[in-house]
């Protein structure tokens, strides 16, 4: 689920990027992905914390804070990885001998 594999309006993002390979567009897509991912993970952490707090912790606030921090930390970590390693690693190369 990397930013370059997602579809935008029915077209593949890579074909769209081949038309205009502007660095600000690439950075913009990465930021959009980071903000969306962080928001979803933080919201999921809040909701999970609320459910845990209501069901198991007698309505104490610490599960909500823990869930929020957990989701925010996961989102920031994913953003950090996305900006550091934008493309998947190729672990090996196959060389073909064309001398025959």
C-alpha positions in Angstrom: 0.0 0.0 0.0 2.6 2.5 -0.9 1.7 5.9 -2.3 2.9 5.0 -5.8 0.6 1.9 -6.0 -2.6 3.7 -5.2 -5.1 4.7 -7.8 -6.2 8.3 -8.4 -9.5 8.8 -10.2 -9.3 5.5 -12.0 -5.7 6.0 -13.3 -2.6 4.5 -11.9 -0.5 7.1 -10.0 2.7 6.0 -11.7 1.3 6.7 -15.2 0.1 10.0 -14.0 3.5 10.8 -12.5 5.3 9.9 -15.8 3.4 12.7 -17.4 4.6 15.2 -14.9 7.5 14.1 -12.6 7.6 17.3 -10.5 9.2 16.8 -7.1 6.6 18.9 -5.4 3.9 16.6 -6.6 5.8 13.5 -5.3 6.3 15.3 -1.9 2.6 16.3 -1.9 1.4 12.8 -2.4 3.7 11.6 0.4 2.5 14.3 2.8 -1.1 13.5 1.9 -0.5 9.8 2.6 1.2 10.6 5.9 -1.5 12.9 7.1 -4.2 10.5 6.2 -2.4 7.5 7.7 -1.6 9.3 10.9 -5.2 10.6 11.3 -6.7 7.2 10.8 -4.3 5.5 13.2 -4.7 8.2 15.9 -8.5 8.0 15.5 -8.4 4.3 15.8 -6.3 4.6 18.9 -8.8 7.0 20.5 -11.7 4.8 19.6 -10.0 1.7 20.9 -9.0 3.6 24.1 -12.6 4.7 24.7 -13.9 1.2 24.2 -11.3 -0.3 26.5 -12.0 2.5 29.1 -15.7 2.0 29.1 -15.6 -1.8 29.2 -12.6 -2.7 31.3 -11.1 0.4 33.1 -14.1 1.9 34.8 -14.0 5.0 32.7 -10.5 6.1 33.6 -8.7 8.4 31.1 -5.4 6.5 30.8 -6.6 4.0 28.1 -7.7 6.9 25.8 -4.4 8.6 26.3 -2.5 5.4 25.7 -4.5 4.6 22.5 -4.0 8.1 21.2 -0.3 8.0 21.8 0.0 4.5 20.3 -1.8 5.5 17.1 0.1 8.8 16.8 3.4 7.0 17.2 2.5 4.4 14.6 1.5 7.1 12.1 4.6 9.1 12.7 6.8 6.0 12.3 5.1 5.1 9.1 5.6 8.6 7.7 9.3 8.5 8.7 9.7 5.2 6.9 7.8 6.5 3.8 10.1 9.5 3.5 13.3 7.6 4.1 12.5 4.6 1.9 10.1 5.6 -0.9 10.6 2.6 -3.1 10.7 -1.1 -2.2 14.1 -2.7 -2.1 15.2 -5.2 -4.7 17.0 -7.9 -2.9 18.6 -9.6 -5.8 19.3 -9.1 -9.5 19.2 -11.8 -12.1 21.8 -11.5 -14.8 21.1 -13.0 -18.2 24.0 -14.2 -20.3 23.2 -13.3 -23.9 26.4 -14.8 -25.4 24.7 -17.9 -26.6 
